[in-house]
């Protein structure tokens, strides 16, 4: 029985096709190893199996087409150690991640924060540093709580002389309602003087005697109403007031 001749061209084409498939598989696995792909061992996944990649040797197309969150996670898988936001931003820039940000470090920090909110594998491990949750098992480091800004203390208001005097009087046993009114103080001052006095002098004597700083407008208002109604006080001259009993005899008629 005659053997059919072997078609070596067909055999060669078949081998070349198989080699191309194997080359593609080798290339794909190589990229996964470089990127720190998860390798299943005994039913458990070990994140970042393989040797760490030197950040300085990252290919210029390692992160092309990825989002910042995806690229950051891939970079951490490659280097296998926690990285600061600046280190991640520098690596992503070298690895070909396209961007137009004028402050890429801030942009990367913001986007990693957003990605971590939906991806539990991304964890903050220090102030401005990030890692992968699989590295820490059940002992994942807690992010530092932001420090609360201390509110500035309000300066204490100093009590006025009249308030200090009122405290002394109350401390001695007199109720607050028993404190003399401005009208009472003015009447007492004029009675002790025995003659009409200018407003400024009445205010000075009240302050010396009681420590209370009486407002000029308050005192003038009391005198104006009382002298108009001929009640206790009279106006001896502009800005000068006295008790009705202190009027000269020729002004009583």
Rosetta constraint file for C-alpha pairs under 8 A:
AtomPair CA 7 CA 11 HARMONIC 6.51 0.50
AtomPair CA 8 CA 12 HARMONIC 5.97 0.50
AtomPair CA 9 CA 13 HARMONIC 6.15 0.50
AtomPair CA 10 CA 14 HARMONIC 6.15 0.50
AtomPair CA 11 CA 15 HARMONIC 6.23 0.50
AtomPair CA 12 CA 16 HARMONIC 6.06 0.50
AtomPair CA 13 CA 17 HARMONIC 6.13 0.50
AtomPair CA 14 CA 18 HARMONIC 6.28 0.50
AtomPair CA 15 CA 19 HARMONIC 6.03 0.50
AtomPair CA 16 CA 20 HARMONIC 6.11 0.50
AtomPair CA 17 CA 21 HARMONIC 6.34 0.50
AtomPair CA 18 CA 22 HARMONIC 6.21 0.50
AtomPair CA 19 CA 23 HARMONIC 5.99 0.50
AtomPair CA 20 CA 24 HARMONIC 6.18 0.50
AtomPair CA 21 CA 25 HARMONIC 6.28 0.50
AtomPair CA 22 CA 26 HARMONIC 6.10 0.50
AtomPair CA 23 CA 27 HARMONIC 6.10 0.50
AtomPair CA 24 CA 28 HARMONIC 6.14 0.50
AtomPair CA 25 CA 29 HARMONIC 6.15 0.50
AtomPair CA 26 CA 30 HARMONIC 6.01 0.50
AtomPair CA 27 CA 31 HARMONIC 6.26 0.50
AtomPair CA 28 CA 32 HARMONIC 6.34 0.50
AtomPair CA 29 CA 33 HARMONIC 6.18 0.50
AtomPair CA 30 CA 34 HARMONIC 6.17 0.50
AtomPair CA 31 CA 35 HARMONIC 6.07 0.50
AtomPair CA 32 CA 36 HARMONIC 6.14 0.50
AtomPair CA 32 CA 37 HARMONIC 5.07 0.50
AtomPair CA 33 CA 37 HARMONIC 5.64 0.50
AtomPair CA 33 CA 49 HARMONIC 7.26 0.50
AtomPair CA 33 CA 50 HARMONIC 6.23 0.50
AtomPair CA 34 CA 50 HARMONIC 7.72 0.50
AtomPair CA 34 CA 53 HARMONIC 6.94 0.50
AtomPair CA 34 CA 78 HARMONIC 6.40 0.50
AtomPair CA 35 CA 48 HARMONIC 7.68 0.50
AtomPair CA 35 CA 74 HARMONIC 6.21 0.50
AtomPair CA 35 CA 75 HARMONIC 7.31 0.50
AtomPair CA 35 CA 77 HARMONIC 6.24 0.50
AtomPair CA 35 CA 78 HARMONIC 4.94 0.50
AtomPair CA 36 CA 47 HARMONIC 7.07 0.50
AtomPair CA 36 CA 48 HARMONIC 3.99 0.50
AtomPair CA 36 CA 49 HARMONIC 5.74 0.50
AtomPair CA 36 CA 50 HARMONIC 6.48 0.50
AtomPair CA 36 CA 52 HARMONIC 7.75 0.50
AtomPair CA 36 CA 74 HARMONIC 7.48 0.50
AtomPair CA 36 CA 77 HARMONIC 4.83 0.50
AtomPair CA 36 CA 78 HARMONIC 4.88 0.50
AtomPair CA 37 CA 47 HARMONIC 6.67 0.50
AtomPair CA 37 CA 48 HARMONIC 5.46 0.50
AtomPair CA 37 CA 49 HARMONIC 6.51 0.50
AtomPair CA 37 CA 77 HARMONIC 7.24 0.50
AtomPair CA 38 CA 45 HARMONIC 5.92 0.50
AtomPair CA 38 CA 46 HARMONIC 5.52 0.50
AtomPair CA 38 CA 47 HARMONIC 4.63 0.50
AtomPair CA 38 CA 48 HARMONIC 5.64 0.50
AtomPair CA 38 CA 49 HARMONIC 6.14 0.50
AtomPair CA 39 CA 45 HARMONIC 5.77 0.50
AtomPair CA 39 CA 46 HARMONIC 5.67 0.50
AtomPair CA 39 CA 47 HARMONIC 6.99 0.50
AtomPair CA 39 CA 48 HARMONIC 7.74 0.50
AtomPair CA 39 CA 49 HARMONIC 6.11 0.50
AtomPair CA 40 CA 44 HARMONIC 5.51 0.50
AtomPair CA 40 CA 45 HARMONIC 4.54 0.50
AtomPair CA 40 CA 46 HARMONIC 6.39 0.50
AtomPair CA 41 CA 45 HARMONIC 6.24 0.50
AtomPair CA 41 CA 46 HARMONIC 7.07 0.50
AtomPair CA 46 CA 134 HARMONIC 7.82 0.50
AtomPair CA 47 CA 77 HARMONIC 7.14 0.50
AtomPair CA 47 CA 134 HARMONIC 6.44 0.50
AtomPair CA 47 CA 135 HARMONIC 7.61 0.50
AtomPair CA 48 CA 77 HARMONIC 5.04 0.50
AtomPair CA 48 CA 78 HARMONIC 6.71 0.50
AtomPair CA 48 CA 80 HARMONIC 6.52 0.50
AtomPair CA 52 CA 78 HARMONIC 5.76 0.50
AtomPair CA 52 CA 79 HARMONIC 4.78 0.50
AtomPair CA 52 CA 80 HARMONIC 5.75 0.50
AtomPair CA 53 CA 57 HARMONIC 7.20 0.50
AtomPair CA 53 CA 58 HARMONIC 7.34 0.50
AtomPair CA 53 CA 78 HARMONIC 5.37 0.50
AtomPair CA 53 CA 79 HARMONIC 4.98 0.50
AtomPair CA 53 CA 80 HARMONIC 7.93 0.50
AtomPair CA 54 CA 58 HARMONIC 6.95 0.50
AtomPair CA 54 CA 79 HARMONIC 6.51 0.50
AtomPair CA 55 CA 79 HARMONIC 6.66 0.50
AtomPair CA 55 CA 91 HARMONIC 6.58 0.50
AtomPair CA 56 CA 91 HARMONIC 7.90 0.50
AtomPair CA 58 CA 62 HARMONIC 6.70 0.50
AtomPair CA 58 CA 91 HARMONIC 7.55 0.50
AtomPair CA 58 CA 94 HARMONIC 7.36 0.50
AtomPair CA 58 CA 95 HARMONIC 6.12 0.50
AtomPair CA 59 CA 94 HARMONIC 7.71 0.50
AtomPair CA 59 CA 95 HARMONIC 5.72 0.50
AtomPair CA 60 CA 94 HARMONIC 5.75 0.50
AtomPair CA 60 CA 95 HARMONIC 4.18 0.50
AtomPair CA 60 CA 96 HARMONIC 4.96 0.50
AtomPair CA 61 CA 95 HARMONIC 5.26 0.50
AtomPair CA 61 CA 96 HARMONIC 4.84 0.50
AtomPair CA 61 CA 97 HARMONIC 7.53 0.50
AtomPair CA 62 CA 95 HARMONIC 4.97 0.50
AtomPair CA 62 CA 96 HARMONIC 6.53 0.50
AtomPair CA 62 CA 97 HARMONIC 7.99 0.50
AtomPair CA 63 CA 71 HARMONIC 5.58 0.50
AtomPair CA 63 CA 92 HARMONIC 6.62 0.50
AtomPair CA 63 CA 95 HARMONIC 5.39 0.50
AtomPair CA 63 CA 96 HARMONIC 5.72 0.50
AtomPair CA 63 CA 97 HARMONIC 5.20 0.50
AtomPair CA 64 CA 95 HARMONIC 7.21 0.50
AtomPair CA 64 CA 96 HARMONIC 5.36 0.50
AtomPair CA 64 CA 97 HARMONIC 5.01 0.50
AtomPair CA 64 CA 98 HARMONIC 7.09 0.50
AtomPair CA 65 CA 97 HARMONIC 6.94 0.50
AtomPair CA 65 CA 98 HARMONIC 7.94 0.50
AtomPair CA 66 CA 70 HARMONIC 5.89 0.50
AtomPair CA 66 CA 71 HARMONIC 5.67 0.50
AtomPair CA 66 CA 97 HARMONIC 7.05 0.50
AtomPair CA 67 CA 71 HARMONIC 5.96 0.50
AtomPair CA 68 CA 72 HARMONIC 5.95 0.50
AtomPair CA 68 CA 92 HARMONIC 7.93 0.50
AtomPair CA 68 CA 97 HARMONIC 7.81 0.50
AtomPair CA 68 CA 108 HARMONIC 6.56 0.50
AtomPair CA 68 CA 111 HARMONIC 6.44 0.50
AtomPair CA 68 CA 112 HARMONIC 7.04 0.50
AtomPair CA 69 CA 73 HARMONIC 6.31 0.50
AtomPair CA 69 CA 111 HARMONIC 6.26 0.50
AtomPair CA 69 CA 112 HARMONIC 5.29 0.50
AtomPair CA 69 CA 115 HARMONIC 5.41 0.50
AtomPair CA 69 CA 116 HARMONIC 7.98 0.50
AtomPair CA 70 CA 74 HARMONIC 6.19 0.50
AtomPair CA 71 CA 75 HARMONIC 6.06 0.50
AtomPair CA 71 CA 92 HARMONIC 6.85 0.50
AtomPair CA 71 CA 97 HARMONIC 7.86 0.50
AtomPair CA 72 CA 76 HARMONIC 6.27 0.50
AtomPair CA 72 CA 88 HARMONIC 6.38 0.50
AtomPair CA 72 CA 92 HARMONIC 7.28 0.50
AtomPair CA 72 CA 112 HARMONIC 7.37 0.50
AtomPair CA 73 CA 77 HARMONIC 6.29 0.50
AtomPair CA 73 CA 122 HARMONIC 7.01 0.50
AtomPair CA 73 CA 132 HARMONIC 7.72 0.50
AtomPair CA 74 CA 78 HARMONIC 6.27 0.50
AtomPair CA 75 CA 79 HARMONIC 6.31 0.50
AtomPair CA 75 CA 88 HARMONIC 7.32 0.50
AtomPair CA 75 CA 91 HARMONIC 7.57 0.50
AtomPair CA 75 CA 92 HARMONIC 7.77 0.50
AtomPair CA 76 CA 80 HARMONIC 5.57 0.50
AtomPair CA 76 CA 81 HARMONIC 6.57 0.50
AtomPair CA 76 CA 82 HARMONIC 7.04 0.50
AtomPair CA 76 CA 83 HARMONIC 7.36 0.50
AtomPair CA 76 CA 131 HARMONIC 6.54 0.50
AtomPair CA 76 CA 132 HARMONIC 7.15 0.50
AtomPair CA 77 CA 132 HARMONIC 7.85 0.50
AtomPair CA 81 CA 131 HARMONIC 6.65 0.50
AtomPair CA 82 CA 125 HARMONIC 7.41 0.50
AtomPair CA 82 CA 129 HARMONIC 6.40 0.50
AtomPair CA 82 CA 130 HARMONIC 5.41 0.50
AtomPair CA 82 CA 131 HARMONIC 4.55 0.50
AtomPair CA 82 CA 132 HARMONIC 7.77 0.50
AtomPair CA 83 CA 87 HARMONIC 5.98 0.50
AtomPair CA 83 CA 88 HARMONIC 6.35 0.50
AtomPair CA 83 CA 129 HARMONIC 5.34 0.50
AtomPair CA 83 CA 130 HARMONIC 5.51 0.50
AtomPair CA 83 CA 131 HARMONIC 6.69 0.50
AtomPair CA 84 CA 88 HARMONIC 6.26 0.50
AtomPair CA 84 CA 128 HARMONIC 5.60 0.50
AtomPair CA 84 CA 129 HARMONIC 4.12 0.50
AtomPair CA 84 CA 130 HARMONIC 6.27 0.50
AtomPair CA 85 CA 89 HARMONIC 6.04 0.50
AtomPair CA 85 CA 105 HARMONIC 6.52 0.50
AtomPair CA 85 CA 108 HARMONIC 6.85 0.50
AtomPair CA 85 CA 109 HARMONIC 5.81 0.50
AtomPair CA 85 CA 128 HARMONIC 5.85 0.50
AtomPair CA 85 CA 129 HARMONIC 6.06 0.50
AtomPair CA 85 CA 130 HARMONIC 7.32 0.50
AtomPair CA 86 CA 90 HARMONIC 6.08 0.50
AtomPair CA 86 CA 105 HARMONIC 5.57 0.50
AtomPair CA 87 CA 91 HARMONIC 6.18 0.50
AtomPair CA 88 CA 92 HARMONIC 6.11 0.50
AtomPair CA 88 CA 108 HARMONIC 7.82 0.50
AtomPair CA 89 CA 93 HARMONIC 6.12 0.50
AtomPair CA 89 CA 104 HARMONIC 6.62 0.50
AtomPair CA 89 CA 105 HARMONIC 5.49 0.50
AtomPair CA 89 CA 108 HARMONIC 6.05 0.50
AtomPair CA 90 CA 94 HARMONIC 6.24 0.50
AtomPair CA 90 CA 105 HARMONIC 7.95 0.50
AtomPair CA 91 CA 95 HARMONIC 5.90 0.50
AtomPair CA 92 CA 96 HARMONIC 6.47 0.50
AtomPair CA 92 CA 97 HARMONIC 5.56 0.50
AtomPair CA 93 CA 97 HARMONIC 5.66 0.50
AtomPair CA 93 CA 98 HARMONIC 7.45 0.50
AtomPair CA 99 CA 104 HARMONIC 7.93 0.50
AtomPair CA 101 CA 107 HARMONIC 7.05 0.50
AtomPair CA 103 CA 107 HARMONIC 6.46 0.50
AtomPair CA 104 CA 108 HARMONIC 6.02 0.50
AtomPair CA 105 CA 109 HARMONIC 6.24 0.50
AtomPair CA 106 CA 110 HARMONIC 6.22 0.50
AtomPair CA 107 CA 111 HARMONIC 6.20 0.50
AtomPair CA 108 CA 112 HARMONIC 6.02 0.50
AtomPair CA 109 CA 113 HARMONIC 6.29 0.50
AtomPair CA 109 CA 128 HARMONIC 7.91 0.50
AtomPair CA 110 CA 114 HARMONIC 6.45 0.50
AtomPair CA 111 CA 115 HARMONIC 6.12 0.50
AtomPair CA 112 CA 116 HARMONIC 5.98 0.50
AtomPair CA 113 CA 117 HARMONIC 6.50 0.50
AtomPair CA 114 CA 118 HARMONIC 7.32 0.50
AtomPair CA 115 CA 119 HARMONIC 5.99 0.50
AtomPair CA 115 CA 122 HARMONIC 7.72 0.50
AtomPair CA 116 CA 120 HARMONIC 6.19 0.50
AtomPair CA 116 CA 121 HARMONIC 7.45 0.50
AtomPair CA 116 CA 122 HARMONIC 5.17 0.50
AtomPair CA 116 CA 123 HARMONIC 6.67 0.50
AtomPair CA 120 CA 133 HARMONIC 7.12 0.50
AtomPair CA 121 CA 132 HARMONIC 5.29 0.50
AtomPair CA 121 CA 133 HARMONIC 4.82 0.50
AtomPair CA 121 CA 134 HARMONIC 6.90 0.50
AtomPair CA 122 CA 130 HARMONIC 7.01 0.50
AtomPair CA 122 CA 131 HARMONIC 6.14 0.50
AtomPair CA 122 CA 132 HARMONIC 5.08 0.50
AtomPair CA 122 CA 133 HARMONIC 6.22 0.50
AtomPair CA 123 CA 130 HARMONIC 5.74 0.50
AtomPair CA 123 CA 131 HARMONIC 5.49 0.50
AtomPair CA 123 CA 132 HARMONIC 5.77 0.50
AtomPair CA 123 CA 133 HARMONIC 5.90 0.50
AtomPair CA 123 CA 140 HARMONIC 7.96 0.50
AtomPair CA 124 CA 128 HARMONIC 7.37 0.50
AtomPair CA 124 CA 129 HARMONIC 5.87 0.50
AtomPair CA 124 CA 130 HARMONIC 4.51 0.50
AtomPair CA 124 CA 131 HARMONIC 6.32 0.50
AtomPair CA 124 CA 141 HARMONIC 7.54 0.50
AtomPair CA 124 CA 142 HARMONIC 7.43 0.50
AtomPair CA 124 CA 143 HARMONIC 5.65 0.50
AtomPair CA 125 CA 129 HARMONIC 5.63 0.50
AtomPair CA 125 CA 130 HARMONIC 5.39 0.50
AtomPair CA 125 CA 131 HARMONIC 6.26 0.50
AtomPair CA 125 CA 140 HARMONIC 7.94 0.50
AtomPair CA 125 CA 141 HARMONIC 5.53 0.50
AtomPair CA 125 CA 142 HARMONIC 6.80 0.50
AtomPair CA 125 CA 143 HARMONIC 6.06 0.50
AtomPair CA 126 CA 130 HARMONIC 7.06 0.50
AtomPair CA 126 CA 141 HARMONIC 7.96 0.50
AtomPair CA 126 CA 143 HARMONIC 6.20 0.50
AtomPair CA 126 CA 144 HARMONIC 6.71 0.50
AtomPair CA 127 CA 143 HARMONIC 7.65 0.50
AtomPair CA 127 CA 144 HARMONIC 6.83 0.50
AtomPair CA 131 CA 135 HARMONIC 7.72 0.50
AtomPair CA 132 CA 136 HARMONIC 7.65 0.50
AtomPair CA 133 CA 137 HARMONIC 6.60 0.50
AtomPair CA 133 CA 140 HARMONIC 6.37 0.50
AtomPair CA 136 CA 140 HARMONIC 5.01 0.50
AtomPair CA 136 CA 141 HARMONIC 7.58 0.50
AtomPair CA 159 CA 163 HARMONIC 5.82 0.50
AtomPair CA 159 CA 164 HARMONIC 6.23 0.50
AtomPair CA 160 CA 164 HARMONIC 6.22 0.50
AtomPair CA 160 CA 212 HARMONIC 7.98 0.50
AtomPair CA 161 CA 165 HARMONIC 6.13 0.50
AtomPair CA 161 CA 211 HARMONIC 5.23 0.50
AtomPair CA 161 CA 212 HARMONIC 5.48 0.50
AtomPair CA 161 CA 213 HARMONIC 6.70 0.50
AtomPair CA 162 CA 166 HARMONIC 6.11 0.50
AtomPair CA 162 CA 210 HARMONIC 7.47 0.50
AtomPair CA 162 CA 211 HARMONIC 5.47 0.50
AtomPair CA 162 CA 212 HARMONIC 3.73 0.50
AtomPair CA 162 CA 213 HARMONIC 6.06 0.50
AtomPair CA 163 CA 167 HARMONIC 6.23 0.50
AtomPair CA 163 CA 212 HARMONIC 7.53 0.50
AtomPair CA 164 CA 168 HARMONIC 6.36 0.50
AtomPair CA 164 CA 211 HARMONIC 7.90 0.50
AtomPair CA 165 CA 169 HARMONIC 6.27 0.50
AtomPair CA 165 CA 210 HARMONIC 6.73 0.50
AtomPair CA 165 CA 211 HARMONIC 6.03 0.50
AtomPair CA 165 CA 212 HARMONIC 6.94 0.50
AtomPair CA 166 CA 170 HARMONIC 6.13 0.50
AtomPair CA 166 CA 176 HARMONIC 7.45 0.50
AtomPair CA 166 CA 179 HARMONIC 7.34 0.50
AtomPair CA 167 CA 171 HARMONIC 5.92 0.50
AtomPair CA 168 CA 172 HARMONIC 6.31 0.50
AtomPair CA 169 CA 173 HARMONIC 6.86 0.50
AtomPair CA 169 CA 174 HARMONIC 5.85 0.50
AtomPair CA 169 CA 179 HARMONIC 7.81 0.50
AtomPair CA 170 CA 174 HARMONIC 4.73 0.50
AtomPair CA 170 CA 175 HARMONIC 5.61 0.50
AtomPair CA 170 CA 176 HARMONIC 6.08 0.50
AtomPair CA 174 CA 178 HARMONIC 6.41 0.50
AtomPair CA 174 CA 179 HARMONIC 7.65 0.50
AtomPair CA 175 CA 179 HARMONIC 7.31 0.50
AtomPair CA 180 CA 184 HARMONIC 5.73 0.50
AtomPair CA 180 CA 185 HARMONIC 6.45 0.50
AtomPair CA 181 CA 185 HARMONIC 6.28 0.50
AtomPair CA 182 CA 186 HARMONIC 6.11 0.50
AtomPair CA 182 CA 214 HARMONIC 7.22 0.50
AtomPair CA 182 CA 219 HARMONIC 7.18 0.50
AtomPair CA 183 CA 187 HARMONIC 6.13 0.50
AtomPair CA 183 CA 219 HARMONIC 7.59 0.50
AtomPair CA 183 CA 222 HARMONIC 6.86 0.50
AtomPair CA 184 CA 188 HARMONIC 6.13 0.50
AtomPair CA 185 CA 189 HARMONIC 6.05 0.50
AtomPair CA 185 CA 206 HARMONIC 6.67 0.50
AtomPair CA 186 CA 190 HARMONIC 6.22 0.50
AtomPair CA 186 CA 202 HARMONIC 6.78 0.50
AtomPair CA 186 CA 206 HARMONIC 7.37 0.50
AtomPair CA 186 CA 219 HARMONIC 7.90 0.50
AtomPair CA 187 CA 191 HARMONIC 6.09 0.50
AtomPair CA 187 CA 243 HARMONIC 7.22 0.50
AtomPair CA 188 CA 192 HARMONIC 6.17 0.50
AtomPair CA 189 CA 193 HARMONIC 6.17 0.50
AtomPair CA 189 CA 202 HARMONIC 6.73 0.50
AtomPair CA 189 CA 205 HARMONIC 6.97 0.50
AtomPair CA 189 CA 206 HARMONIC 6.85 0.50
AtomPair CA 190 CA 194 HARMONIC 6.06 0.50
AtomPair CA 190 CA 195 HARMONIC 6.47 0.50
AtomPair CA 190 CA 196 HARMONIC 6.58 0.50
AtomPair CA 190 CA 197 HARMONIC 7.12 0.50
AtomPair CA 190 CA 202 HARMONIC 7.53 0.50
AtomPair CA 190 CA 242 HARMONIC 6.18 0.50
AtomPair CA 190 CA 243 HARMONIC 6.59 0.50
AtomPair CA 191 CA 195 HARMONIC 7.49 0.50
AtomPair CA 191 CA 243 HARMONIC 7.17 0.50
AtomPair CA 193 CA 197 HARMONIC 7.93 0.50
AtomPair CA 194 CA 246 HARMONIC 6.94 0.50
AtomPair CA 195 CA 242 HARMONIC 6.21 0.50
AtomPair CA 195 CA 243 HARMONIC 7.65 0.50
AtomPair CA 195 CA 246 HARMONIC 5.87 0.50
AtomPair CA 196 CA 236 HARMONIC 6.80 0.50
AtomPair CA 196 CA 240 HARMONIC 6.42 0.50
AtomPair CA 196 CA 241 HARMONIC 5.14 0.50
AtomPair CA 196 CA 242 HARMONIC 3.83 0.50
AtomPair CA 196 CA 243 HARMONIC 6.96 0.50
AtomPair CA 196 CA 246 HARMONIC 7.01 0.50
AtomPair CA 197 CA 201 HARMONIC 6.27 0.50
AtomPair CA 197 CA 202 HARMONIC 6.34 0.50
AtomPair CA 197 CA 240 HARMONIC 5.39 0.50
AtomPair CA 197 CA 241 HARMONIC 5.66 0.50
AtomPair CA 197 CA 242 HARMONIC 6.29 0.50
AtomPair CA 198 CA 202 HARMONIC 6.37 0.50
AtomPair CA 198 CA 239 HARMONIC 5.64 0.50
AtomPair CA 198 CA 240 HARMONIC 4.13 0.50
AtomPair CA 198 CA 241 HARMONIC 6.33 0.50
AtomPair CA 199 CA 203 HARMONIC 6.20 0.50
AtomPair CA 199 CA 216 HARMONIC 7.14 0.50
AtomPair CA 199 CA 219 HARMONIC 7.53 0.50
AtomPair CA 199 CA 220 HARMONIC 7.30 0.50
AtomPair CA 199 CA 239 HARMONIC 5.88 0.50
AtomPair CA 199 CA 240 HARMONIC 6.07 0.50
AtomPair CA 199 CA 241 HARMONIC 7.21 0.50
AtomPair CA 200 CA 204 HARMONIC 6.16 0.50
AtomPair CA 200 CA 216 HARMONIC 7.54 0.50
AtomPair CA 201 CA 205 HARMONIC 6.15 0.50
AtomPair CA 202 CA 206 HARMONIC 6.20 0.50
AtomPair CA 203 CA 207 HARMONIC 6.24 0.50
AtomPair CA 203 CA 213 HARMONIC 7.28 0.50
AtomPair CA 203 CA 214 HARMONIC 6.08 0.50
AtomPair CA 203 CA 215 HARMONIC 7.80 0.50
AtomPair CA 203 CA 216 HARMONIC 7.31 0.50
AtomPair CA 204 CA 208 HARMONIC 6.18 0.50
AtomPair CA 205 CA 209 HARMONIC 6.05 0.50
AtomPair CA 206 CA 210 HARMONIC 5.87 0.50
AtomPair CA 206 CA 211 HARMONIC 7.16 0.50
AtomPair CA 206 CA 212 HARMONIC 6.65 0.50
AtomPair CA 206 CA 213 HARMONIC 7.58 0.50
AtomPair CA 206 CA 214 HARMONIC 7.54 0.50
AtomPair CA 207 CA 211 HARMONIC 4.48 0.50
AtomPair CA 207 CA 212 HARMONIC 4.88 0.50
AtomPair CA 207 CA 213 HARMONIC 5.52 0.50
AtomPair CA 207 CA 214 HARMONIC 7.36 0.50
AtomPair CA 214 CA 218 HARMONIC 7.31 0.50
AtomPair CA 214 CA 219 HARMONIC 7.15 0.50
AtomPair CA 215 CA 219 HARMONIC 6.41 0.50
AtomPair CA 216 CA 220 HARMONIC 6.02 0.50
AtomPair CA 217 CA 221 HARMONIC 6.03 0.50
AtomPair CA 218 CA 222 HARMONIC 6.43 0.50
AtomPair CA 219 CA 223 HARMONIC 6.38 0.50
AtomPair CA 220 CA 224 HARMONIC 6.01 0.50
AtomPair CA 220 CA 239 HARMONIC 7.96 0.50
AtomPair CA 221 CA 225 HARMONIC 6.30 0.50
AtomPair CA 222 CA 226 HARMONIC 6.12 0.50
AtomPair CA 223 CA 227 HARMONIC 5.84 0.50
AtomPair CA 223 CA 233 HARMONIC 6.34 0.50
AtomPair CA 223 CA 234 HARMONIC 7.38 0.50
AtomPair CA 223 CA 235 HARMONIC 7.64 0.50
AtomPair CA 223 CA 241 HARMONIC 7.15 0.50
AtomPair CA 224 CA 228 HARMONIC 6.16 0.50
AtomPair CA 224 CA 235 HARMONIC 7.85 0.50
AtomPair CA 225 CA 229 HARMONIC 6.25 0.50
AtomPair CA 226 CA 230 HARMONIC 5.80 0.50
AtomPair CA 226 CA 231 HARMONIC 4.77 0.50
AtomPair CA 226 CA 232 HARMONIC 6.55 0.50
AtomPair CA 226 CA 233 HARMONIC 5.74 0.50
AtomPair CA 226 CA 234 HARMONIC 7.30 0.50
AtomPair CA 227 CA 231 HARMONIC 6.03 0.50
AtomPair CA 227 CA 232 HARMONIC 7.35 0.50
AtomPair CA 227 CA 233 HARMONIC 5.13 0.50
AtomPair CA 227 CA 234 HARMONIC 4.45 0.50
AtomPair CA 227 CA 235 HARMONIC 6.10 0.50
AtomPair CA 228 CA 234 HARMONIC 7.85 0.50
AtomPair CA 230 CA 234 HARMONIC 6.66 0.50
AtomPair CA 230 CA 244 HARMONIC 7.81 0.50
AtomPair CA 231 CA 244 HARMONIC 7.86 0.50
AtomPair CA 232 CA 243 HARMONIC 5.73 0.50
AtomPair CA 232 CA 244 HARMONIC 5.57 0.50
AtomPair CA 233 CA 241 HARMONIC 6.77 0.50
AtomPair CA 233 CA 242 HARMONIC 5.61 0.50
AtomPair CA 233 CA 243 HARMONIC 4.50 0.50
AtomPair CA 233 CA 244 HARMONIC 5.23 0.50
AtomPair CA 234 CA 241 HARMONIC 5.77 0.50
AtomPair CA 234 CA 242 HARMONIC 5.61 0.50
AtomPair CA 234 CA 243 HARMONIC 6.05 0.50
AtomPair CA 234 CA 244 HARMONIC 5.59 0.50
AtomPair CA 234 CA 247 HARMONIC 7.78 0.50
AtomPair CA 235 CA 239 HARMONIC 7.72 0.50
AtomPair CA 235 CA 240 HARMONIC 6.12 0.50
AtomPair CA 235 CA 241 HARMONIC 4.63 0.50
AtomPair CA 235 CA 242 HARMONIC 6.60 0.50
AtomPair CA 236 CA 240 HARMONIC 5.50 0.50
AtomPair CA 236 CA 241 HARMONIC 5.30 0.50
AtomPair CA 236 CA 242 HARMONIC 6.61 0.50
AtomPair CA 236 CA 247 HARMONIC 7.68 0.50
AtomPair CA 237 CA 241 HARMONIC 7.00 0.50
AtomPair CA 242 CA 246 HARMONIC 6.34 0.50
AtomPair CA 242 CA 247 HARMONIC 7.50 0.50
AtomPair CA 243 CA 247 HARMONIC 7.19 0.50
AtomPair CA 247 CA 251 HARMONIC 6.57 0.50
AtomPair CA 247 CA 252 HARMONIC 6.93 0.50
AtomPair CA 248 CA 252 HARMONIC 7.06 0.50
AtomPair CA 249 CA 253 HARMONIC 7.84 0.50
